[in-house]
Amino acid sequence: MTPSARIAFAKYCLLRRIDGQMCLIFRVANQRTTPVVHVQIRATALLKTVTAEGQPTFVYKTLKLDV
């Protein structure tokens, strides 16, 4: 049996400018009683954009994380 992670995300996140760059700040918590080891974290944003033809569309963008 492979152990499964039990993590919780905060209900709200924060989008603010830090040192001239827009930053998305969110919290993640371990819900297990034992520590989490060898953690890999990835974050992807779904962004609304407009094509050259003027059509609205959505694109996925992998976010660079600063942990």
C-alpha positions, 0 to 999 in steps of 0.5 A: 500500500502506497501512503497518500498525502493529505494536504489542505489548501487555504480557502483564499489566496493573495495576488500582489506586487512584490519588487515590481513582479505580480506574485500569487501567494497561497498556503498548503498544509500537511494534514498527516501526523507524520512529516512529508518528505521528498515533496514535489510541488507544481502550480499551473494557472489557467489564464484568459487571453485573446488570440490575434483574431480577437477570439477569447481563449484560455491557456495553461501556464506553469508557474515558477515557484519560490518556496 
